[in-house]
Amino acid sequence: MALSEAASPAVVPPLVRMIQAPKEDAEVVRACVQGLGRSGDPAAAQPLCQLMQNRADMRQSVIDALAKSTAAPQLSTLLKQATDTDTKRDLVRLLRKTFDARAADALAAMLPDPDEDTKTEAAQGLADLGDARAVEPLIALARGTDEESAADAIDALRRLANPAASEALLALVTEQPYRKAALMRALGAAGAAQ
């Protein structure tokens, strides 16, 4: 606990050793995870990712600790090192919840991800940040067959209020007349003179 409260790069090596010990007590590991998150040291990224992947019982603890104690740059570092789909998805969700513009590049890097949930969360996160890179993937989601994702994408396009989406939104009014009200709000927010 004392090491975990220190929140300095000097405590990272002993905390990492503790989380890597296969028979370490779960409460000790949780305290170490929180300390690693507070340290803000990029050297903690890889051990935390490994812990999430190797110990399913610690996954939620790592995510909770990261959510409370880790800023967007450190989450971005973790995301770059993540190898499995679940970890990427969880980290993209955490990044989105930071509403930190420093997360934009990391979110944009996830747009071509093969996992639909990861891609959707990244596009929504970019829209929350007002980043124009969200336009194309959100339009694709709005055209998709999943009703909930399509409605969320149109809402995100309204929040984004980017004129670059205007032409595609106009086409959607014709393609999806049952969504006309939501599409018209998105067009209005985009400032579409058409």
C-alpha atoms as one frame of an Amber mdcrd trajectory, in Angstrom:
protein
   0.000   0.000   0.000   2.832   2.398   0.847   4.502   1.781  -2.513   1.223
   2.185  -4.334   0.593   5.564  -2.651   4.045   6.897  -3.610   2.923   7.617
  -7.190   6.430   7.999  -8.576   8.402   6.211 -11.288  10.749   4.849  -8.611
   8.042   2.472  -7.321   7.222   0.990 -10.717   9.807  -1.872 -10.705   8.790
  -3.319  -7.303   5.078  -2.958  -8.093   5.599  -4.683 -11.439   7.424  -7.545
  -9.724   4.457  -7.996  -7.390   1.840  -8.091 -10.152   3.969 -10.553 -12.110
   4.232 -12.977  -9.169   1.885 -15.837 -10.082   0.747 -16.586  -6.512   0.445
 -13.008  -5.243  -2.669 -12.219  -3.208  -5.459 -10.576  -5.235  -5.715  -7.586
  -2.868  -1.978  -6.941  -3.129  -2.225  -7.065  -6.915  -5.166  -4.598  -6.875
  -3.162  -2.166  -4.714  -0.189  -2.506  -7.058  -2.375  -1.862 -10.102  -3.659
   1.352  -8.541  -0.120   2.450  -7.737   1.048   1.737 -11.257  -1.849   3.742
 -12.629  -1.068   6.668 -10.326   2.622   6.629 -11.222   1.802   7.685 -14.779
   4.976   5.927 -15.914   4.752   4.470 -19.446   6.930   1.573 -18.229   3.878
   0.274 -16.367   1.852  -0.091 -19.568   3.155  -3.445 -20.751   2.964  -5.221
 -17.361  -0.609  -3.981 -16.900  -1.603  -5.255 -20.337  -0.023  -8.607 -19.570
  -1.866  -8.786 -16.260  -5.201  -8.101 -17.994  -4.497 -10.834 -20.507  -3.019
 -13.411 -18.112  -5.289 -13.133 -15.081  -8.957 -12.959 -15.906  -9.765 -12.446
 -12.214  -7.801  -9.160 -12.260  -9.186  -7.739 -15.515 -11.943  -5.643 -13.959
  -9.627  -4.437 -11.192  -7.098  -3.266 -13.758  -9.811  -1.499 -15.758 -11.255
   0.172 -12.634  -7.823   1.282 -11.465  -6.961   2.625 -14.892 -10.245   4.508
 -15.100  -9.614   6.221 -11.765  -5.939   6.905 -12.057  -4.633   6.903 -15.612
  -4.741   9.791 -18.068  -5.250   9.612 -21.807  -1.543   9.527 -22.779  -0.915
   6.489 -20.591  -4.089   4.778 -21.817  -2.953   5.461 -25.383   0.363   3.775
 -24.615  -1.479   0.754 -23.228  -3.724   0.631 -26.284  -0.736   0.573 -28.647
   0.629  -2.431 -26.792  -2.660  -4.335 -26.488  -2.846  -7.494 -28.544  -6.241
  -9.053 -27.820  -9.645  -7.743 -28.846 -11.151  -7.527 -25.354  -8.262  -5.446
 -24.037  -8.405  -3.087 -27.014 -12.152  -2.698 -26.616 -11.853  -1.940 -22.889
  -9.046   0.568 -23.402 -10.914   2.370 -26.197 -13.917   2.692 -23.867 -11.688
   4.120 -21.138 -10.092   6.538 -23.592 -13.480   7.704 -24.776 -14.560   8.424
 -21.202 -11.568  10.749 -20.660 -12.906  13.314 -23.175  -9.233  14.232 -23.606
  -8.103  15.568 -26.982  -4.757  13.824 -26.465  -6.633  10.557 -27.054  -7.705
  11.494 -30.592  -4.807   9.874 -32.454  -5.097   6.650 -30.460  -8.846   6.518
 -31.145  -8.310   7.239 -34.842  -5.797   4.387 -35.011  -8.612   2.013 -33.952
 -10.990   2.988 -36.786  -9.735   0.234 -39.126  -9.875  -2.386 -36.350 -11.713
  -5.554 -37.436 -13.770  -5.615 -34.209 -17.005  -3.660 -34.782 -17.426  -2.676
 -31.123 -13.899  -1.263 -30.961 -14.376   0.621 -34.216 -17.755   2.015 -33.116
 -16.458   3.122 -29.721 -13.458   4.815 -31.370 -15.676   6.684 -33.846 -18.014
   7.802 -31.057 -15.022   8.950 -29.000 -13.708  11.012 -31.903 -17.150  12.574
 -32.332 -17.168  13.475 -28.627 -13.855  15.256 -29.207 -15.130  17.064 -32.314
 -12.584  15.295 -34.520 -13.473  15.202 -38.235 -11.909  11.738 -38.617 -15.138
  10.405 -37.114 -17.295  11.460 -40.091 -16.601   8.564 -42.466 -16.936   5.704
 -39.934 -20.063   7.280 -38.432 -21.668   7.570 -41.875 -20.845   3.885 -42.455
 -22.479   3.012 -39.120 -25.526   5.135 -39.953 -25.919   3.132 -43.160 -25.536
  -0.190 -41.334 -28.206  -2.709 -40.480 -27.879  -2.460 -36.692 -30.663  -0.033
 -35.748 -29.198   1.031 -32.414 -25.718   1.649 -33.842 -27.195   3.589 -36.756
 -29.255   5.816 -34.445 -26.234   6.396 -32.185 -24.096   7.266 -35.214 -26.608
   9.857 -36.445 -26.734  11.361 -32.974 -22.920  11.474 -32.900 -22.902  13.197
 -36.294 -25.257  15.811 -34.854 -22.892  16.374 -31.908 -19.914  16.488 -34.260
 -21.586  19.220 -36.342 -19.105  18.865 -39.188 -20.054  20.235 -42.646 -18.115
  17.363 -44.255 -20.972  15.046 -43.260 -23.657  17.095 -45.034 -23.680  15.343
 -48.399 -23.844  11.860 -46.891 -26.538  12.955 -44.417 -28.632  14.317 -47.304
 -28.341  10.984 -49.086 -29.418   9.202 -45.889 -32.626  11.298 -45.749 -33.665
   9.655 -49.015 -32.325   6.198 -48.116 -33.796   6.139 -44.611 -36.915   8.320
 -44.495 -37.947   6.730 -41.174 -34.992   8.567 -39.572 -35.798  11.890 -41.161
 -36.137  13.902 -37.918 -32.789  12.727 -36.525 -31.097  13.253 -39.880 -32.535
  16.767 -40.205 -31.188  17.657 -36.733 -27.766  16.355 -37.761 -27.944  18.350
 -41.009 -28.903  21.477 -39.108 -26.036  21.056 -36.670 -23.637  20.528 -39.594
 -24.747  23.836 -41.080 -25.793  22.248 -44.360 -27.165  24.988 -46.596 -28.616
  22.350 -48.937
